[in-house]
Amino acid sequence: FQAFFEIVRAASPDLAKKEALDRSRELLKKGKHEAAERVLRLLQRDDLSTPEGDLALGMAQLLQQGLEPANAGRDQGNAIQLFLKVSRKDGFPFLKQLEKESALLGAEGLLYLGFALAERQGAERELGGEILKIVAKKFAAKPEGKVAKAKLKTQGIG
């Protein structure tokens, strides 16, 4: 894929970005998180970097780690940092995009991300609360939805 990507990148950077994002989403849907990360790393150069690419890379990285909510508050890893970077990007509808892509991250991934951020302070805590609200709404019938709702109550952010 990389050789194809470099040829397309030279001819049409926008097409290269689109192809890499599309390919990575296909891989994420198939549960091939490591392969998706390799494709998304191609978009990390300054001339190709986009919030969409960073969001997808954050998802690929998060899905490769253990998603135990009890450990989320201590997570300072690259995936969390990418999500924070994208959330701060002016003009990018982070929460709306995250909700739209929720099937790729799944209830477990969203719950973990919400927990990780809700344990922080200030704007990051509020962002974690908003993510937990997405989990509680979209996955209300699942255990993750119930856990998110309880976390919102205990943290006093719901």
Rosetta blueprint (number, residue, H / E / L):
1 F L
2 Q H
3 A H
4 F H
5 F H
6 E H
7 I H
8 V H
9 R H
10 A H
11 A H
12 S L
13 P H
14 D H
15 L H
16 A H
17 K H
18 K H
19 E H
20 A H
21 L H
22 D H
23 R H
24 S H
25 R H
26 E H
27 L H
28 L H
29 K H
30 K L
31 G L
32 K L
33 H H
34 E H
35 A H
36 A H
37 E H
38 R H
39 V H
40 L H
41 R H
42 L H
43 L H
44 Q H
45 R L
46 D L
47 D L
48 L L
49 S L
50 T L
51 P H
52 E H
53 G H
54 D H
55 L H
56 A H
57 L H
58 G H
59 M H
60 A H
61 Q H
62 L H
63 L L
64 Q L
65 Q L
66 G L
67 L L
68 E L
69 P H
70 A H
71 N H
72 A H
73 G L
74 R L
75 D L
76 Q L
77 G L
78 N H
79 A H
80 I H
81 Q H
82 L H
83 F H
84 L H
85 K H
86 V H
87 S H
88 R L
89 K L
90 D L
91 G L
92 F L
93 P L
94 F H
95 L H
96 K H
97 Q H
98 L H
99 E H
100 K H
101 E L
102 S H
103 A H
104 L H
105 L H
106 G H
107 A H
108 E H
109 G H
110 L H
111 L H
112 Y H
113 L H
114 G H
115 F H
116 A H
117 L H
118 A H
119 E L
120 R L
121 Q L
122 G H
123 A H
124 E H
125 R H
126 E H
127 L H
128 G H
129 G H
130 E H
131 I H
132 L H
133 K H
134 I H
135 V H
136 A H
137 K H
138 K H
139 F L
140 A L
141 A L
142 K L
143 P H
144 E H
145 G H
146 K H
147 V H
148 A H
149 K H
150 A H
151 K H
152 L H
153 K H
154 T H
155 Q H
156 G L
157 I L
158 G L
